[in-house]
């Protein structure tokens, strides 16, 4: 029984396996920066720190299941350009929603607001899935051993959760960071769209990473008012204490 499972997962341990696994984890971390900030900005629409954390936790569990499903069916999915078109359209729709929605009272967050945890969870899961259309292809190109790719993906999702948690805090501290995050989402969406139109037009991965790094540098270039940040941190602590009492 175990032999069949290992054969299905293409489980063949070798000396190179740890090195390949480290490469996959590194790629997941690098390619997840824009994903993490997008998920953080979506969760921030709940405007409640406890609910934001819950949305990320549950949403990424669902996203993990979808990622593994995508990974196991990647060979089949790659035959249909319609999946990439849908992913591109979804990401560009998120960007449109962000930049056309009204700003909040703090004049900083102007993405869509959510009144329920269950409104956000599907959006988080689908957004991660749309990003995964590109990252899964990269992972498969690095290794054809399914168990290695699944292990790298698992560690990548855990890393993504912690990165998104950091970005939720930073979104309150840096004025341009939310807009920078959605600009990177637009880049990923346009890259998927170019793959559908003409694969030769797709910019190389190093160009995407460089562009995302420059955009995020701009996102971190201006801090919000320090007094407002301190007030928000105090409010977060109060909410956490009240949540633990309940």
RAZIJO-V594376 format. One record per backbone hydrogen bond with DSSP energy under -1.0 kcal/mol. NH is the residue of the N-H (numbers start at 1). CO is the residue of the C=O. E is the energy in kcal/mol with one decimal. If there is no record, write none. Layout:
nh=NH co=CO e=E
nh=NH co=CO e=E
This chain:
nh=5 co=1 e=-2.0
nh=6 co=2 e=-2.9
nh=7 co=3 e=-2.3
nh=8 co=4 e=-2.3
nh=9 co=5 e=-2.4
nh=11 co=6 e=-3.8
nh=12 co=10 e=-1.0
nh=20 co=16 e=-2.5
nh=21 co=17 e=-2.7
nh=22 co=18 e=-2.1
nh=23 co=19 e=-2.1
nh=24 co=20 e=-2.4
nh=25 co=21 e=-2.5
nh=26 co=22 e=-2.5
nh=27 co=23 e=-2.6
nh=28 co=24 e=-2.5
nh=29 co=25 e=-2.4
nh=30 co=26 e=-2.6
nh=31 co=27 e=-2.9
nh=36 co=32 e=-3.3
nh=37 co=33 e=-1.9
nh=38 co=34 e=-1.7
nh=39 co=35 e=-2.5
nh=40 co=36 e=-2.3
nh=41 co=37 e=-2.3
nh=42 co=38 e=-2.1
nh=43 co=39 e=-2.6
nh=44 co=40 e=-1.9
nh=45 co=42 e=-1.4
nh=46 co=43 e=-1.9
nh=47 co=44 e=-1.5
nh=52 co=48 e=-2.5
nh=53 co=49 e=-2.1
nh=54 co=50 e=-2.1
nh=55 co=51 e=-2.7
nh=56 co=52 e=-2.1
nh=57 co=53 e=-2.4
nh=58 co=54 e=-2.8
nh=59 co=55 e=-2.4
nh=60 co=56 e=-2.2
nh=61 co=57 e=-1.2
nh=62 co=58 e=-2.1
nh=63 co=59 e=-2.3
nh=64 co=60 e=-2.2
nh=65 co=61 e=-1.8
nh=66 co=62 e=-2.1
nh=67 co=63 e=-2.5
nh=68 co=64 e=-2.5
nh=69 co=65 e=-2.1
nh=70 co=66 e=-2.5
nh=71 co=67 e=-2.8
nh=72 co=68 e=-2.6
nh=73 co=69 e=-1.2
nh=77 co=73 e=-2.9
nh=78 co=74 e=-2.7
nh=79 co=76 e=-1.2
nh=80 co=77 e=-2.0
nh=83 co=80 e=-1.2
nh=85 co=81 e=-2.1
nh=86 co=82 e=-2.5
nh=87 co=83 e=-2.4
nh=88 co=84 e=-2.7
nh=89 co=85 e=-2.7
nh=90 co=86 e=-2.4
nh=91 co=87 e=-2.3
nh=92 co=88 e=-2.5
nh=93 co=89 e=-1.9
nh=94 co=90 e=-2.0
nh=95 co=91 e=-1.9
nh=96 co=92 e=-2.3
nh=97 co=93 e=-2.6
nh=98 co=94 e=-2.1
nh=99 co=95 e=-2.4
nh=100 co=96 e=-1.4
nh=104 co=109 e=-1.9
nh=107 co=104 e=-1.7
nh=114 co=45 e=-2.3
nh=119 co=116 e=-1.1
nh=121 co=117 e=-1.7
nh=124 co=120 e=-2.5
nh=125 co=121 e=-2.5
nh=126 co=122 e=-2.6
nh=127 co=123 e=-2.4
nh=128 co=124 e=-2.3
nh=129 co=125 e=-2.0
nh=130 co=126 e=-2.4
nh=131 co=127 e=-2.1
nh=132 co=128 e=-2.1
nh=134 co=131 e=-1.3
nh=135 co=131 e=-1.4
nh=136 co=132 e=-2.8
nh=138 co=134 e=-1.5
nh=139 co=135 e=-2.4
nh=140 co=136 e=-2.4
nh=141 co=137 e=-1.6
nh=142 co=138 e=-1.3
nh=143 co=139 e=-1.9
nh=147 co=9 e=-1.9
nh=149 co=145 e=-1.8
nh=150 co=146 e=-2.7
nh=151 co=147 e=-2.1
nh=152 co=148 e=-2.6
nh=153 co=149 e=-2.5
nh=154 co=150 e=-2.5
nh=155 co=151 e=-2.3
nh=156 co=152 e=-2.2
nh=157 co=153 e=-2.3
nh=158 co=154 e=-1.8
nh=159 co=155 e=-2.5
nh=160 co=156 e=-2.4
nh=161 co=157 e=-1.9
nh=162 co=158 e=-1.6
nh=163 co=159 e=-2.6
nh=164 co=160 e=-2.7
nh=165 co=161 e=-1.9
nh=166 co=162 e=-1.9
nh=167 co=163 e=-2.4
nh=168 co=164 e=-2.1
nh=169 co=165 e=-1.2
nh=170 co=166 e=-2.4
nh=171 co=167 e=-2.6
nh=174 co=170 e=-2.3
nh=175 co=222 e=-2.4
nh=180 co=176 e=-2.5
nh=181 co=177 e=-2.4
nh=182 co=178 e=-1.9
nh=183 co=179 e=-1.9
nh=184 co=180 e=-1.9
nh=185 co=181 e=-1.6
nh=186 co=182 e=-2.0
nh=187 co=183 e=-1.8
nh=188 co=184 e=-2.1
nh=189 co=185 e=-2.5
nh=190 co=186 e=-2.7
nh=191 co=187 e=-2.2
nh=192 co=188 e=-2.1
nh=193 co=189 e=-2.0
nh=194 co=190 e=-2.4
nh=195 co=191 e=-1.7
nh=196 co=192 e=-1.2
nh=197 co=193 e=-2.2
nh=198 co=194 e=-3.0
nh=201 co=198 e=-1.9
nh=202 co=199 e=-1.1
nh=208 co=204 e=-1.7
nh=209 co=205 e=-2.5
nh=210 co=206 e=-2.2
nh=211 co=207 e=-2.6
nh=212 co=208 e=-2.7
nh=213 co=209 e=-2.3
nh=214 co=210 e=-2.2
nh=215 co=211 e=-2.4
nh=216 co=212 e=-2.7
nh=217 co=213 e=-1.8
nh=218 co=214 e=-1.8
nh=219 co=215 e=-2.0
nh=220 co=216 e=-1.6
nh=221 co=218 e=-1.7
nh=224 co=173 e=-2.5
nh=229 co=225 e=-1.9
nh=230 co=226 e=-2.3
nh=231 co=227 e=-2.1
nh=232 co=228 e=-2.2
nh=233 co=229 e=-2.4
nh=234 co=230 e=-2.2
nh=235 co=231 e=-2.0
nh=236 co=232 e=-2.2
nh=237 co=233 e=-2.3
nh=238 co=234 e=-2.2
nh=239 co=235 e=-2.3
nh=240 co=236 e=-2.4
nh=241 co=237 e=-2.4
nh=242 co=238 e=-2.6
nh=243 co=239 e=-2.4
nh=244 co=240 e=-2.2
nh=245 co=241 e=-1.7
nh=246 co=242 e=-1.5
